[in-house]
Amino acid sequence: MLKQMSMLTIISLGFTFVMAAGGFDMSIGFMTGLINVFFASVLLHTGNLPLAILIALLIGSLVGLTNGTLAAYVGLPDFIATFAVGSIALGIDMMYTGGNPVFLQNPPEAFLFIGQGYLGPVPFPIIVMFAVLIVALIVLNRTKLGMRIYAIGGNPRAALYAGINVKLYRLLTFIISGLSVAVASIVLTSRLGSGQPQAGANYLLDAISVCFLSTTMFGEGEPTAEGVFVGAFIITMLNCGLTMLNVTYYFQYITKGIVV
C-alpha cells in the first residue's frame, strides 16, 4: 500500500504548491500519462537512463511553465488553462502511442530499482516520497518562497501591494507541480515496467481529494505538506480497501466523493 501511496503523495505535494497560491491544476493526470510514455520510449530507444530521467523532468517543467504562463501572465482561469494544456498532452500521448503501451524489454537494473528496489527493508519509492515530503515541508514552512506562496493564496492583491511578484510566484508553483508529476511518473514507469498512455487517469481526482483533506485536517483552510501526507494515506487506504472488497470502480468514485 505504501508503494501506491508514494506516487499519489508526490503528485499531491506539487499540487499543494499550486493550491497554496490560490491556483488549480487540472493537467496532472494527463501529464502523468504523457511523461510515463515518453520516459519509457526514450529508455527503450536509447537505453540511457539519465537521459530518460532528464527528458521526463524537462517535459514536466515545460508543461508546468505553459500552465503558469497561461494562468499567471495571459490571465486565463486556471481551470481552463490547465485543462486545455492537459487535453493537448493527452492528444500528444495518444497520437504518439496510438493508445498502445510502450513495453520495455530487458530494461536496465537501475531503472527497475527506482520503482521496485529496496534500500535495506525500505522500498525505494518510499524513500523518494519522504525526500520530496521533507523538501516540501522545508520550502513551504521555512523559506520566503513558501511564505510568499501562502501570502498570495490568502490575498493576492495585498501580496502585490507588499511588493511580491504575484505572477512570477504563481508561475513557479505550476513548474513545481510539473516537476513533482515528473518524479512520480518516473517511479510509476519503473513500477509498471512500461509506458501506459492512461497511467495517470485516476491521479487527478485522488490528488484533489488529498489536497482538500489536507486543508481541513491541518491547514485551517490552506493545504499543507503534512496534511497531504495524511490525506494520501487515507485515500490510498480507501482505494485499497474498496479494491479488496471488489467494489466496482464507479462506486469507488462515489465513495471518495462522499469522503471529501
C-alpha positions as CSV (number, residue, x, y, z in Angstrom):
1,M,0.0,0.0,0.0
2,L,2.8,2.4,0.8
3,K,4.3,2.0,-2.7
4,Q,1.0,3.0,-4.2
5,M,0.8,5.9,-1.7
6,S,4.2,7.2,-2.8
7,M,3.2,8.3,-6.3
8,L,0.0,10.0,-5.1
9,T,1.8,11.8,-2.3
10,I,4.5,13.1,-4.6
11,I,1.9,14.4,-7.2
12,S,-0.2,15.9,-4.4
13,L,2.7,17.7,-2.8
14,G,3.3,19.5,-6.1
15,F,-0.4,20.2,-6.4
16,T,-0.3,21.7,-2.9
17,F,2.1,24.5,-4.1
18,V,-0.4,25.5,-6.7
19,M,-3.4,25.4,-4.3
20,A,-1.5,27.2,-1.6
21,A,-1.1,30.1,-4.1
22,G,-4.8,30.0,-4.8
23,G,-4.5,28.1,-8.1
24,F,-5.7,24.9,-9.5
25,D,-4.0,22.3,-11.9
26,M,-6.3,20.1,-14.0
27,S,-3.4,18.8,-16.1
28,I,-1.7,16.5,-13.6
29,G,-3.5,13.3,-14.7
30,F,-2.9,13.9,-18.4
31,M,0.7,15.0,-17.7
32,T,1.4,11.7,-15.8
33,G,0.4,9.6,-18.8
34,L,2.4,11.8,-21.2
35,I,5.6,11.7,-19.1
36,N,5.1,8.0,-18.4
37,V,5.0,7.2,-22.1
38,F,7.9,9.4,-23.2
39,F,10.2,8.3,-20.3
40,A,9.6,4.7,-21.3
41,S,10.1,5.5,-25.0
42,V,13.4,7.3,-24.6
43,L,14.7,4.5,-22.4
44,L,13.5,1.9,-25.0
45,H,15.2,3.6,-27.9
46,T,18.4,4.8,-26.2
47,G,18.9,2.6,-23.1
48,N,20.2,5.8,-21.5
49,L,18.5,6.1,-18.0
50,P,19.9,9.6,-17.1
51,L,18.8,10.9,-20.5
52,A,15.3,9.5,-20.0
53,I,15.1,11.0,-16.5
54,L,16.2,14.4,-17.8
55,I,13.6,14.3,-20.6
56,A,10.9,13.4,-18.1
57,L,11.9,16.3,-15.9
58,L,12.0,18.7,-18.9
59,I,8.6,17.6,-20.0
60,G,7.1,18.2,-16.5
61,S,8.8,21.6,-16.3
62,L,7.6,22.6,-19.8
63,V,4.0,21.6,-19.1
64,G,4.2,23.5,-15.8
65,L,5.7,26.5,-17.5
66,T,2.9,26.5,-20.1
67,N,0.3,26.2,-17.4
68,G,1.8,29.0,-15.4
69,T,2.3,31.3,-18.4
70,L,-1.4,30.9,-19.5
71,A,-2.8,31.3,-16.0
72,A,-0.5,33.9,-14.4
73,Y,0.6,36.0,-17.4
74,V,-2.1,35.6,-20.1
75,G,-4.8,35.7,-17.4
76,L,-6.8,32.6,-18.3
77,P,-8.7,31.0,-15.5
78,D,-6.6,28.2,-14.0
79,F,-9.3,25.6,-14.7
80,I,-9.5,26.5,-18.4
81,A,-5.7,26.9,-18.9
82,T,-4.6,23.7,-17.3
83,F,-7.5,21.7,-18.7
84,A,-6.6,22.9,-22.2
85,V,-2.9,22.1,-21.7
86,G,-3.8,18.7,-20.2
87,S,-6.0,17.9,-23.2
88,I,-3.1,18.8,-25.5
89,A,-0.9,16.5,-23.5
90,L,-3.4,13.7,-23.8
91,G,-3.7,14.2,-27.6
92,I,0.1,14.1,-28.0
93,D,0.2,11.0,-25.8
94,M,-2.4,9.2,-27.9
95,M,-1.1,10.3,-31.2
96,Y,2.4,9.1,-30.3
97,T,1.4,5.7,-29.0
98,G,-1.9,5.1,-30.8
99,G,-3.3,4.3,-27.4
100,N,-0.9,1.3,-27.0
101,P,1.6,0.7,-24.2
102,V,5.3,1.2,-24.6
103,F,6.8,-2.1,-23.4
104,L,10.4,-2.3,-22.2
105,Q,12.4,-5.4,-23.0
106,N,15.3,-6.1,-20.7
107,P,15.3,-2.7,-19.1
108,P,18.4,-1.6,-17.0
109,E,18.5,-2.8,-13.4
110,A,18.9,0.8,-12.2
111,F,15.6,1.6,-13.9
112,L,13.8,-1.3,-12.2
113,F,15.3,-0.3,-8.8
114,I,13.6,3.1,-8.9
115,G,10.2,1.7,-8.6
116,Q,10.8,-1.9,-7.4
117,G,14.1,-1.9,-5.4
118,Y,14.8,-1.7,-1.7
119,L,17.3,0.0,0.5
120,G,17.5,-2.5,3.3
121,P,13.9,-3.3,4.3
122,V,12.5,0.0,2.9
123,P,11.1,0.2,-0.7
124,F,12.9,2.9,-2.7
125,P,9.7,4.6,-3.8
126,I,9.0,5.3,-0.1
127,I,12.4,6.9,0.3
128,V,11.7,9.1,-2.7
129,M,8.4,10.0,-1.3
130,F,9.8,11.1,2.1
131,A,12.6,13.0,0.4
132,V,10.1,15.0,-1.6
133,L,7.9,15.4,1.5
134,I,10.9,16.8,3.5
135,V,11.7,19.3,0.8
136,A,8.1,20.4,0.6
137,L,7.9,20.9,4.3
138,I,11.0,23.0,4.4
139,V,10.1,25.1,1.4
140,L,6.5,25.8,2.5
141,N,7.2,26.4,6.2
142,R,10.8,27.7,6.4
143,T,11.5,29.7,3.3
144,K,10.5,33.1,1.8
145,L,9.2,31.2,-1.2
146,G,6.7,29.3,0.9
147,M,5.6,32.3,2.9
148,R,5.1,34.3,-0.2
149,I,3.1,31.5,-1.9
150,Y,0.8,31.3,1.2
151,A,0.5,35.1,1.1
152,I,-0.6,35.1,-2.5
153,G,-3.1,32.4,-1.8
154,G,-4.5,34.3,1.2
155,N,-4.8,37.7,-0.5
156,P,-3.2,38.2,-3.9
157,R,-3.9,41.9,-4.0
158,A,-2.4,42.5,-0.6
159,A,0.6,40.4,-1.6
160,L,1.0,42.6,-4.7
161,Y,0.9,45.7,-2.7
162,A,3.5,44.2,-0.4
163,G,5.9,44.0,-3.3
164,I,5.6,40.3,-4.1
165,N,5.8,39.4,-7.8
166,V,2.5,37.5,-7.8
167,K,2.7,36.4,-11.4
168,L,6.2,35.0,-11.1
169,Y,5.5,33.1,-7.9
170,R,2.3,31.6,-9.4
171,L,4.3,30.5,-12.4
172,L,6.8,28.9,-10.1
173,T,4.1,26.9,-8.4
174,F,3.0,25.4,-11.7
175,I,6.6,24.5,-12.6
176,I,7.0,22.8,-9.2
177,S,3.8,20.9,-9.8
178,G,5.1,19.7,-13.2
179,L,8.4,18.6,-11.7
180,S,6.5,16.6,-9.0
181,V,4.4,14.9,-11.6
182,A,7.6,14.0,-13.5
183,V,9.2,12.5,-10.4
184,A,6.1,10.4,-9.7
185,S,5.9,9.4,-13.3
186,I,9.5,8.1,-13.3
187,V,8.7,6.0,-10.2
188,L,5.4,4.8,-11.7
189,T,7.0,3.8,-15.0
190,S,9.6,1.7,-13.1
191,R,6.9,0.0,-11.1
192,L,4.9,-0.8,-14.2
193,G,7.9,-1.7,-16.3
194,S,6.2,0.0,-19.3
195,G,4.7,3.3,-20.5
196,Q,1.0,3.3,-20.2
197,P,-1.0,6.1,-22.0
198,Q,-3.7,6.1,-19.4
199,A,-1.4,5.7,-16.4
200,G,-2.5,9.0,-14.8
201,A,-6.2,8.6,-15.3
202,N,-7.1,8.4,-11.6
203,Y,-4.5,10.7,-10.1
204,L,-6.3,14.0,-10.7
205,L,-9.4,13.1,-8.7
206,D,-7.2,11.4,-6.0
207,A,-4.8,14.4,-5.7
208,I,-7.7,16.8,-5.5
209,S,-9.2,14.7,-2.7
210,V,-5.9,14.6,-0.9
211,C,-5.4,18.3,-1.0
212,F,-8.9,19.1,0.1
213,L,-8.5,16.7,3.0
214,S,-5.2,18.5,3.8
215,T,-6.9,21.8,4.1
216,T,-9.5,20.5,6.6
217,M,-7.2,18.5,8.8
218,F,-4.1,20.6,9.2
219,G,-4.2,23.8,7.2
220,E,-7.1,25.8,8.6
221,G,-8.3,26.4,5.0
222,E,-4.8,26.1,3.5
223,P,-3.2,23.0,2.1
224,T,0.0,21.8,3.9
225,A,2.6,19.2,3.2
226,E,1.9,17.3,6.4
227,G,-1.8,17.3,5.6
228,V,-1.1,15.9,2.2
229,F,0.8,13.0,3.7
230,V,-2.1,12.1,5.9
231,G,-4.6,12.7,3.2
232,A,-2.7,10.5,0.7
233,F,-2.6,7.7,3.3
234,I,-6.4,8.0,3.8
235,I,-7.2,8.0,0.1
236,T,-4.8,5.1,-0.6
237,M,-6.2,3.1,2.2
238,L,-9.7,3.7,0.9
239,N,-8.7,2.7,-2.6
240,C,-7.0,-0.5,-1.4
241,G,-9.9,-1.4,0.9
242,L,-12.5,-0.8,-1.9
243,T,-10.5,-2.9,-4.3
244,M,-10.1,-5.7,-1.9
245,L,-13.9,-5.7,-1.4
246,N,-14.3,-5.9,-5.2
247,V,-16.3,-2.7,-5.2
248,T,-16.9,-1.6,-8.8
249,Y,-14.9,1.5,-10.0
250,Y,-17.9,3.8,-10.3
251,F,-18.9,3.1,-6.6
252,Q,-15.3,3.8,-5.7
253,Y,-15.7,7.3,-7.2
254,I,-19.0,7.8,-5.3
255,T,-17.3,6.7,-2.0
256,K,-14.3,9.0,-2.4
257,G,-16.7,11.9,-3.3
258,I,-18.6,11.3,-0.1
259,V,-15.4,11.2,2.0
260,V,-14.2,14.5,0.5
